[in-house]
Amino acid sequence: MDNRLRKQIIIGLIFLAIILAISGGIYLAVKPNPTCFDNKKNGNETGVDCGGSCISCDLKYNPPLTIKTEPIILLTANNKANIYFQLMNTDNEWGAEKFSYHLILTGPNNETQQLDYTDFILPHEMKTFVISQIDINFKPQSVELSIDKDSIIWQKPITGINLQVGNPFIISATKVIEPIDSTKITKNLYTFTKTLVLGMKDPEVTNLQKVLSQTPSIYPEGQVTGYFGKATEAAVKRFQAKYGIRVTGEVGPQTRDKLNELYGSGSAVTASYIFDTNKVLKLGMQGYDIQKLQEFLALDSGYNPPGMVSGTFDKATENAVKEFQKKYDLPVTGEVGKLTATKLNELAQELAPSSPQTIPEQFESYEATLKVEGLFYNSAPFNFKQGEIVVLLCDKNNNVKTIGSTPLTNILSGKTKDFTISWHYEVSTGLTVCTSEVHINVLDINNAFIGR
C-alpha cells in the first residue's frame, strides 16, 4: 500500500470518528430520561416500567383489584337498565388514577351489548360503581365485568391527603323525599317578588316553572330547573298573551301580579322568619339564615344582587344591609346585629301572610318521582374541580331497588354543600338510603386547585 492511499484511509477514519463522536453527542443530548411509562426497562427498574423508583412489579402484573359485588342489573319501567357493582383495591398506598373496564350484557338469545367506561379507585377503597339509565336493545339475562389491567395508571394521593386517617369527604343528613299527591296540595303556595329575566337562576324561577308547567299549552317542555332559559322565556310570553299582558318574555310587575293572583296569596309577601338577635350576620358567612335575610331584603327594598338569593353573605348583601339600616335609622355597619335583627323581625311579622307558603321539600310527580337530598362536606386541604355522589336505595328488607348519582363541581375546602338526586321514572315507595358515597379523584393533581 503506497503512502498516498494510507493517508487517504487515515483521513477517512478520522472523519468517520468525528462524525460518530458528534452523532453520539447529539444522541446523548436528546436521549429522553428514563420514565416509568416508556415501555422500556431502564434506570433502576427491575422490570419494564416497574420496580426501583416505579411501582412494584407485583402491583403492575398482579393488580390488587377484586370484585366484591358482582354487577347487578335493575330493569326500570321505562325500558332501560341500571347497573351497580363494587370493586376493592387492597393496596394501602397506590390507587388507580385511571383504568378501563367493560360490561358485557347477554340476552335470552345470546345477543350481547358491550359497555365501555373509565374510572378511578383510591388506595384501600371499596367503591360502588353505578351506571344509570342505560339504553338496552333486549332484556339482559346476565352481565359480565372485565377490567383492562393494561390500562391502569397507578398513582399515590396528592401530597397532603392522608386517606389512612379517614375519608376527608363526609355525607350527612341524607333523606328520601317522595312526591306529594296533587289532590292534597294546598293551593296558593307560590309568591313572586322579583323581576325574572332570561339567564337568571333563582328559587323564584323554579316556582315560576312549576306553575307554568301546570298548563302544557303554555309550557309544554315542563322542565323545572331553576334556570330561566329560552323555553321558560317562551312560556312566559304565552302566559302574557293569554292574560292580555304586554308580551316581553320577562316577569315584570304586571306579570308578577297576575302570577300572585292565580297561584299566590295575592300580595308579594313571604313567610315570617325569626332572626336570632344574639347572632351577628356578616360578610363571608353562609347558611339558611343568610338566605332568609336575602329573601327579606328582596321584599323590602328590591335587593337583587348578581348572586341572587344564594345563602352567602357577599358584598351585594352587605350593601343591601347598609341601605336597610339607613332606611330605618339604624347604625350603618353592613352587619346584622341585635338592633338590625330586631327590626327585621318586627317587619317580618307585619309581612307574614295568613295563607300557607311553599314547603321547600314539597314537589309533585311531574317534577320527579323521587328525590334524595343531603349535605356534603370537604375537610381536605384542597379544592377539587369535580366529583360525584352515588346512592343505593333499599326496601325494608335491605334489597337494593334503585340507584342514583349526581355530579359535584367546584368542591371547596372547608365548605358544606347541599345536593339533590332526582329520579324521573317509576320507582318503589318506602325506600331508604342504604349506601351513600362520595367519589373524588384525589390521585389526579389536575383535579385539585387553590383559590376560590
C-alpha positions in Angstrom: 0.0 0.0 0.0 1.5 3.3 -1.1 1.7 6.3 1.2 -1.0 8.2 -0.7 -3.6 5.5 -0.1 -2.6 5.1 3.5 -3.1 8.8 4.1 -6.5 8.7 2.5 -7.6 5.8 4.7 -6.3 7.6 7.8 -8.0 10.8 6.9 -11.3 8.9 6.2 -11.1 7.2 9.6 -10.5 10.5 11.3 -13.6 12.0 9.7 -15.6 8.9 10.5 -14.5 9.1 14.1 -15.5 12.8 14.2 -18.9 12.1 12.7 -19.5 9.2 15.2 -18.5 11.4 18.1 -20.8 14.2 17.0 -23.7 11.8 16.4 -23.1 10.2 19.8 -23.1 13.5 21.5 -26.3 14.6 19.8 -27.9 11.3 20.8 -26.9 11.7 24.4 -28.1 15.3 24.4 -31.6 14.5 23.1 -31.9 11.0 24.6 -35.1 11.1 26.8 -34.6 10.4 30.5 -35.9 7.0 31.7 -39.5 7.2 32.9 -42.0 4.7 34.4 -44.1 4.9 31.3 -41.7 4.5 28.3 -42.3 0.7 27.9 -38.6 0.1 28.5 -36.5 -1.5 31.3 -34.2 1.3 32.1 -33.0 3.5 35.0 -33.2 1.5 38.3 -36.2 -0.5 37.2 -36.2 -4.3 37.8 -38.8 -4.9 35.1 -40.4 -3.0 32.3 -41.7 0.2 33.9 -41.8 -1.4 37.3 -39.5 -1.8 40.3 -37.0 0.6 41.6 -38.5 4.1 41.8 -41.5 3.0 39.8 -44.5 0.9 41.1 -43.6 -2.6 42.2 -43.7 -5.2 39.5 -46.2 -7.2 41.6 -48.5 -4.2 41.6 -48.2 -3.9 37.8 -48.6 -7.5 36.9 -51.0 -8.5 39.7 -53.3 -5.5 40.3 -54.9 -5.7 43.7 -58.4 -5.0 42.3 -61.0 -7.5 43.2 -64.8 -7.7 42.6 -66.6 -7.5 45.9 -70.1 -7.4 44.5 -70.7 -8.8 41.0 -72.6 -6.5 38.6 -76.4 -6.4 39.3 -79.0 -5.3 36.7 -82.1 -3.4 37.8 -84.6 -3.0 35.0 -86.7 0.1 35.1 -90.2 0.9 34.0 -89.0 3.0 31.0 -87.3 0.0 29.3 -83.9 1.0 30.5 -81.4 -0.6 32.9 -79.4 0.4 36.0 -76.3 -1.5 36.9 -74.2 -1.4 40.1 -71.2 -3.3 41.4 -68.4 -2.9 43.9 -64.6 -3.1 43.5 -62.0 -3.4 46.2 -58.4 -2.0 46.0 -56.4 -3.8 48.7 -53.3 -1.7 48.3 -52.8 0.8 51.1 -50.6 3.3 49.2 -51.4 3.1 45.5 -54.7 3.9 43.8 -55.7 3.6 40.1 -55.9 7.2 38.9 -57.4 5.9 35.7 -58.5 2.5 34.4 -60.8 1.0 31.8 -63.5 -1.6 32.4 -66.1 -3.3 30.2 -69.6 -4.7 30.9 -71.0 -7.3 28.5 -74.7 -7.8 28.7 -76.2 -11.1 27.3 -79.8 -11.5 26.3 -82.1 -14.6 26.1 -81.0 -15.4 22.5 -77.3 -14.9 23.3 -77.3 -11.4 21.8 -74.7 -9.1 23.5 -74.2 -5.5 24.2 -70.8 -4.1 25.4 -70.5 -1.0 27.5 -67.0 0.6 28.0 -66.1 3.0 30.8 -63.1 4.6 32.5 -63.0 5.4 36.2 -60.6 5.5 39.2 -60.3 3.9 42.6 -58.4 5.1 45.7 -56.0 3.2 47.9 -57.6 0.7 50.2 -61.1 1.6 48.9 -64.2 -0.4 48.4 -66.0 1.6 45.8 -69.6 1.3 44.5 -69.9 1.9 40.7 -73.3 2.9 39.3 -74.4 3.2 35.7 -77.8 4.7 35.4 -80.5 4.6 32.7 -78.7 2.5 30.0 -80.4 2.2 26.7 -80.7 -1.6 26.0 -81.7 -3.5 22.9 -83.0 -6.6 24.7 -83.8 -7.8 28.2 -80.4 -8.7 29.7 -80.2 -12.1 31.4 -76.6 -11.7 32.7 -73.8 -9.1 32.8 -70.1 -9.8 32.9 -67.4 -7.4 34.2 -63.9 -7.3 33.0 -61.1 -4.9 34.0 -58.4 -3.9 31.5 -55.3 -4.3 33.6 -53.0 -2.8 31.0 -54.9 0.4 31.1 -54.3 1.0 34.9 -52.4 4.2 35.7 -51.2 3.8 39.3 -50.7 6.9 41.4 -50.4 7.9 45.1 -52.8 10.5 46.6 -51.8 14.2 46.3 -49.3 15.2 48.9 -51.2 16.5 51.9 -54.1 13.9 51.5 -53.8 11.1 54.1 -56.5 8.6 53.4 -55.3 6.3 56.2 -56.6 8.7 58.9 -60.1 8.6 57.3 -62.2 9.8 54.4 -62.0 13.6 54.1 -65.3 13.8 52.3 -68.4 13.5 54.6 -72.1 13.0 53.6 -74.7 13.8 56.2 -78.4 14.5 56.6 -79.5 12.3 53.7 -83.2 11.9 53.3 -85.6 10.3 50.8 -88.4 12.6 49.7 -91.4 11.3 47.8 -93.7 13.5 45.7 -96.9 14.7 47.3 -100.4 13.8 46.0 -101.5 16.7 43.8 -105.0 16.3 45.3 -103.6 17.1 48.8 -101.6 20.1 47.8 -102.6 23.3 49.5 -103.2 25.9 46.8 -102.0 29.4 46.7 -98.5 28.3 47.6 -96.3 30.4 45.4 -95.3 34.1 45.9 -93.4 36.1 43.3 -91.4 39.2 44.4 -88.7 39.7 41.8 -88.3 40.7 38.2 -87.3 37.4 36.4 -85.4 37.6 33.1 -83.5 35.4 30.7 -80.3 33.9 32.2 -81.4 34.1 35.8 -81.0 31.2 38.2 -83.2 31.7 41.3 -85.7 29.8 43.6 -88.5 32.0 42.2 -87.6 30.8 38.7 -88.2 27.3 40.0 -91.6 28.3 41.3 -92.4 30.1 38.0 -91.6 26.9 36.1 -93.7 24.8 38.4 -96.9 26.9 37.9 -96.4 27.4 34.2 -95.9 23.6 33.7 -99.3 23.0 35.1 -100.7 24.3 31.7 -99.0 22.2 28.9 -100.2 24.6 26.2 -98.1 27.4 27.9 -95.1 25.4 29.0 -95.0 22.1 27.0 -91.4 21.3 28.0 -92.4 21.3 31.7 -88.8 21.4 32.8 -88.2 22.6 36.4 -84.6 23.6 36.6 -84.4 26.9 38.4 -82.7 28.4 35.3 -84.6 31.0 33.2 -83.8 29.7 29.7 -85.3 30.1 26.2 -88.0 27.6 26.9 -89.1 29.5 30.1 -89.0 32.8 28.2 -91.3 31.4 25.5 -93.6 30.1 28.2 -93.8 33.5 29.9 -94.7 35.1 26.5 -97.5 32.6 26.1 -98.7 33.3 29.6 -98.7 37.1 28.9 -100.5 36.7 25.6 -103.2 34.5 27.3 -103.9 37.1 30.0 -103.6 40.3 27.9 -100.3 41.4 29.4 -97.7 43.1 27.2 -95.6 40.3 25.7 -92.0 40.7 26.8 -90.9 37.3 28.0 -89.9 38.8 31.3 -91.7 38.6 34.6 -92.2 42.3 35.5 -94.8 44.0 37.8 -97.9 43.2 35.7 -96.9 39.5 35.1 -95.9 39.1 38.7 -99.2 40.5 39.9 -101.1 38.0 37.7 -99.0 35.1 38.9 -99.6 36.0 42.5 -103.3 36.4 41.8 -103.5 32.9 40.3 -101.0 31.0 42.3 -100.1 33.0 45.4 -101.7 34.8 48.3 -102.4 37.8 46.1 -99.7 40.0 47.6 -95.9 39.8 47.5 -95.1 38.7 51.0 -93.0 35.9 52.4 -93.4 33.7 55.4 -92.1 35.1 58.6 -88.7 34.1 59.9 -87.3 35.0 63.3 -83.7 36.2 63.2 -81.5 35.4 66.2 -80.8 38.8 67.9 -77.8 37.3 69.7 -76.1 36.2 66.4 -74.2 38.6 64.1 -74.5 38.0 60.4 -71.7 39.5 58.4 -69.6 39.3 55.2 -68.4 35.8 54.3 -70.9 33.8 56.3 -73.1 31.2 54.7 -76.3 29.4 55.8 -80.0 29.3 55.9 -80.3 32.5 58.0 -78.3 34.4 55.3 -80.8 33.0 52.7 -83.8 34.3 54.7 -82.0 37.6 55.2 -81.6 38.0 51.4 -85.2 36.9 50.8 -86.4 39.6 53.2 -84.2 42.3 51.7 -85.6 41.3 48.3 -89.1 42.1 49.6 -88.2 45.3 51.5 -86.0 47.1 49.0 -85.9 45.2 45.7 -82.4 43.9 46.6 -81.4 41.8 43.6 -77.6 41.2 43.6 -75.8 39.3 40.8 -75.8 36.2 43.0 -79.5 36.4 43.8 -80.6 34.5 46.9 -77.5 32.4 47.4 -77.2 31.9 51.1 -73.8 33.6 51.1 -73.3 37.0 52.7 -71.4 38.7 49.9 -70.6 42.4 49.1 -74.0 42.9 47.5 -75.7 41.6 50.6 -73.6 43.9 52.8 -74.6 46.9 50.7 -78.2 45.9 50.9 -78.0 45.7 54.7 -76.4 49.2 54.8 -79.3 50.5 52.7 -81.8 48.8 55.0 -80.1 50.3 58.0 -80.1 53.8 56.5 -83.8 53.4 55.7 -84.8 52.6 59.2 -82.3 54.9 61.0 -80.1 52.1 62.4 -76.3 52.2 62.8 -74.9 51.6 59.3 -72.5 48.8 59.7 -73.3 46.4 56.9 -73.7 43.6 59.6 -76.9 42.3 61.1 -76.5 42.7 64.8 -79.1 42.9 67.6 -80.7 46.2 66.5 -81.0 45.2 62.8 -82.2 41.7 63.6 -84.9 43.2 65.9 -86.1 45.5 63.1 -86.1 42.6 60.6 -88.3 40.5 63.0 -90.6 43.4 63.5 -91.1 44.0 59.8 -91.3 40.2 59.1 -94.2 39.8 61.4 -96.0 42.6 59.7 -95.4 41.0 56.3 -96.3 37.4 57.4 -99.2 36.1 55.3 -102.2 34.2 56.7 -102.1 31.7 53.9 -99.6 28.8 54.0 -96.4 29.1 51.9 -94.4 26.7 49.8 -92.8 23.9 51.9 -89.3 23.7 50.3 -89.3 19.9 50.3 -92.7 19.6 48.6 -92.7 18.6 44.9 -95.2 16.9 42.6 -94.7 13.8 40.5 -94.4 15.8 37.3 -91.2 17.3 38.7 -89.7 14.0 39.8 -90.8 10.6 41.1 -88.3 10.6 43.9 -85.6 12.8 45.4 -82.7 12.3 47.8 -81.3 15.3 49.5 -78.3 15.7 51.8 -75.2 17.6 52.8 -71.6 17.1 51.7 -68.5 18.5 53.5 -64.9 18.7 52.1 -62.4 18.5 55.0 -59.4 18.1 52.7 -56.9 20.9 52.4 -57.6 21.2 48.7 -60.4 22.4 46.5 -61.4 20.0 43.7 -62.9 20.6 40.3 -65.3 17.7 40.1 -66.6 14.6 41.8 -69.7 12.5 42.2 -72.2 11.4 44.9 -73.8 8.0 44.4 -76.6 6.3 46.4 -78.2 2.9 46.6 -81.8 2.9 47.8 -83.2 -0.2 49.6 -86.5 -1.6 50.7 -87.3 -2.6 54.3 -85.6 -6.0 53.6 -82.4 -4.2 52.6 -82.7 -5.2 49.0 -81.4 -2.6 46.5 -84.3 -1.3 44.4 -82.7 1.6 42.5 -79.5 3.7 42.2 -78.8 7.3 41.6 -75.9 9.8 41.3 -75.3 13.5 40.9 -72.1 15.3 39.8 -70.2 17.7 42.1 -68.3 20.7 40.9 -66.3 23.5 42.5 -65.7 21.5 45.7 -64.3 24.0 48.1 -62.1 23.1 51.1 -63.8 23.5 54.5 -67.2 24.1 52.9 -70.6 22.3 53.1 -72.7 21.9 50.0 -76.2 20.5 49.6 -77.0 18.0 46.9 -80.1 16.6 45.3 -80.5 13.4 43.3 -83.8 13.1 41.3 -85.5 10.2 39.6 -87.8 10.7 36.6 -89.1 7.2 36.1 -91.3 5.0 38.2 -89.6 3.7 41.5 -90.9 1.9 44.5 -92.1 3.7 47.6 -90.9 3.5 51.1 -87.2 3.3 50.2 -84.3 4.4 52.3 -80.7 5.2 51.6 -78.6 2.1 52.3 -75.4 3.2 50.7 -74.1 6.7 50.0 -70.6 7.5 48.8 -68.5 10.5 47.6 -66.2 9.8 44.7 -63.5 12.5 44.2 -60.2 11.7 42.4 -57.5 12.8 44.8 -54.9 10.9 42.8 -55.2 13.4 39.9 -53.3 16.6 40.6 -55.2 18.3 37.7 -58.5 17.8 39.7 -57.2 19.9 42.6 -57.0 23.7 42.6 -56.1 26.5 45.0 -58.2 29.6 45.5 -61.9 30.3 45.1 
